[in-house]
Amino acid sequence: MTELLIENNQTEVPLEQVVFSLLKQCVEETLEQEEFPFDAEVNLTLTDDAEIWELNRTQREIDRPTDVLSFPLLEQEEDGTLLIYDEDMAGGRVLLGDIVISAQRAAAQAEEYGHSLARELGFLTVHSMLHLLGYDHERGGEEEQEMFEKQEAILLSVGLVR
């Protein structure tokens, strides 16, 4: 069973309960499609541009806001295989990491791309979940293509299309 802990620290963008259920569905579908063999725990924080800017500056030394940040807790082997140790488990679940999403930026991007806020938040959640599971599009090439194809397949399976 997946435990998704959601903290809504922002007040700029009103969010209905159905959105939180959808985000949980995105997390669960990502784990299912990736055939993750354990129960998992993920922390997801919805914040504003100011807070995510500060996190981006202090954690990544990039002095600007962003839409999503991923903080994976698991170590990886060179080939991307996740290493899971006993200390990575809590209450029978693997602690995958933290996702921080700027709801403000997600709302602006949804408007810019012409789709719903729910679709944008779902996309950012799936994107970040794949980072927690070891994917990295910043290296480009086949890995980037594979990650983006997986994102679209997961979003399609939960009904979030453009």
C-alpha positions as CSV (number, residue, x, y, z in Angstrom):
1,M,0.0,0.0,0.0
2,T,1.2,3.5,-0.9
3,E,1.2,6.2,1.7
4,L,1.1,9.7,0.2
5,L,1.4,12.5,2.7
6,I,0.1,15.8,1.2
7,E,0.8,19.1,2.8
8,N,-0.9,22.2,1.2
9,N,1.2,25.2,2.4
10,Q,-0.1,27.6,-0.1
11,T,-3.3,29.7,-0.3
12,E,-3.0,31.3,-3.8
13,V,-4.5,28.4,-5.7
14,P,-7.8,26.9,-4.4
15,L,-7.6,23.1,-4.6
16,E,-10.5,20.7,-4.2
17,Q,-10.3,17.3,-2.5
18,V,-10.7,15.6,-5.9
19,V,-7.3,17.0,-6.9
20,F,-5.6,15.4,-3.9
21,S,-7.2,12.0,-4.8
22,L,-5.9,12.4,-8.3
23,L,-2.4,13.1,-7.1
24,K,-2.5,9.9,-5.0
25,Q,-3.7,8.0,-8.1
26,C,-0.7,9.4,-10.1
27,V,1.7,8.2,-7.4
28,E,0.1,4.8,-7.3
29,E,0.0,4.4,-11.0
30,T,3.6,5.4,-11.4
31,L,4.7,2.7,-8.9
32,E,2.5,0.1,-10.5
33,Q,3.8,0.8,-14.1
34,E,7.3,0.8,-12.8
35,E,6.6,-2.5,-11.0
36,F,8.0,-1.1,-7.7
37,P,8.0,-4.3,-5.5
38,F,7.4,-2.6,-2.1
39,D,4.9,-0.5,-0.4
40,A,6.0,3.1,-0.5
41,E,5.8,6.4,1.3
42,V,6.0,9.8,-0.5
43,N,5.7,13.3,0.9
44,L,4.2,15.9,-1.4
45,T,4.1,19.5,-0.5
46,L,2.2,22.1,-2.5
47,T,3.7,25.5,-2.0
48,D,4.0,28.9,-3.7
49,D,6.6,30.5,-6.0
50,A,8.4,32.2,-3.1
51,E,9.0,29.0,-1.1
52,I,10.0,26.9,-4.1
53,W,12.4,29.7,-5.2
54,E,14.0,29.6,-1.8
55,L,14.3,25.8,-1.9
56,N,15.7,25.9,-5.4
57,R,18.3,28.5,-4.3
58,T,19.4,26.7,-1.1
59,Q,19.2,23.1,-2.3
60,R,20.3,23.4,-5.9
61,E,22.0,26.8,-6.0
62,I,19.6,28.0,-8.8
63,D,18.3,31.4,-8.0
64,R,14.8,31.3,-9.5
65,P,11.5,29.6,-9.0
66,T,10.7,26.3,-10.6
67,D,7.6,24.2,-11.0
68,V,8.6,21.1,-9.1
69,L,11.5,19.8,-7.0
70,S,12.3,16.1,-6.2
71,F,14.3,15.0,-3.3
72,P,14.9,11.3,-3.6
73,L,16.0,9.4,-0.5
74,L,17.2,6.2,-2.2
75,E,20.8,5.6,-3.4
76,Q,21.4,4.3,-6.9
77,E,23.9,2.1,-8.6
78,E,25.7,3.4,-11.7
79,D,23.1,1.7,-13.9
80,G,20.2,3.4,-12.1
81,T,19.2,0.4,-10.0
82,L,17.8,1.6,-6.7
83,L,19.5,0.4,-3.6
84,I,17.0,-0.3,-0.7
85,Y,18.4,-0.9,2.7
86,D,16.6,-1.7,6.0
87,E,17.0,1.9,7.1
88,D,15.0,3.0,4.0
89,M,12.0,1.2,5.4
90,A,9.5,2.7,7.9
91,G,6.4,0.9,9.0
92,G,6.9,-1.7,6.2
93,R,7.1,1.0,3.5
94,V,10.1,2.3,1.5
95,L,10.6,6.0,2.0
96,L,11.0,7.2,-1.5
97,G,11.4,10.9,-0.9
98,D,9.8,14.3,-1.1
99,I,8.1,16.2,-3.9
100,V,7.5,19.9,-3.8
101,I,5.3,21.6,-6.3
102,S,4.5,25.3,-6.8
103,A,0.8,25.4,-7.2
104,Q,1.1,29.0,-8.5
105,R,3.5,27.9,-11.2
106,A,1.4,24.9,-12.0
107,A,-1.7,27.1,-12.4
108,A,0.2,29.5,-14.7
109,Q,1.6,26.6,-16.8
110,A,-1.9,24.9,-17.1
111,E,-3.2,28.2,-18.5
112,E,-0.2,28.6,-20.8
113,Y,-0.5,25.0,-22.2
114,G,-4.2,25.1,-22.4
115,H,-5.1,22.2,-20.1
116,S,-6.5,21.8,-16.7
117,L,-4.8,22.5,-13.4
118,A,-5.4,18.9,-12.4
119,R,-3.6,17.7,-15.5
120,E,-0.6,20.0,-14.8
121,L,-0.4,18.9,-11.1
122,G,-0.7,15.3,-12.2
123,F,2.1,15.7,-14.8
124,L,4.4,17.3,-12.2
125,T,3.7,14.6,-9.7
126,V,4.4,11.8,-12.2
127,H,7.5,13.6,-13.4
128,S,8.8,13.9,-9.9
129,M,7.9,10.3,-9.0
130,L,10.0,9.1,-11.9
131,H,12.9,11.2,-10.5
132,L,12.4,9.6,-7.1
133,L,12.6,6.2,-8.8
134,G,15.9,7.1,-10.4
135,Y,15.1,8.6,-13.8
136,D,17.0,11.7,-14.9
137,H,16.1,13.6,-18.1
138,E,18.8,16.2,-17.6
139,R,21.4,13.8,-19.2
140,G,19.3,13.8,-22.4
141,G,19.3,11.2,-25.0
142,E,17.5,7.8,-24.6
143,E,17.0,8.2,-20.9
144,E,15.1,11.5,-21.4
145,Q,13.0,10.0,-24.2
146,E,12.2,7.0,-22.0
147,M,11.2,9.2,-19.1
148,F,8.9,11.3,-21.2
149,E,7.3,8.3,-22.8
150,K,6.6,6.8,-19.3
151,Q,5.1,10.1,-18.1
152,E,2.7,10.2,-21.0
153,A,1.7,6.5,-20.5
154,I,1.0,7.0,-16.8
155,L,-0.9,10.2,-17.4
156,L,-3.0,8.5,-20.1
157,S,-3.8,5.6,-17.8
158,V,-5.2,7.9,-15.1
159,G,-7.2,9.9,-17.7
160,L,-5.0,13.0,-17.8
161,V,-4.6,13.9,-21.5
162,R,-3.7,17.2,-23.1
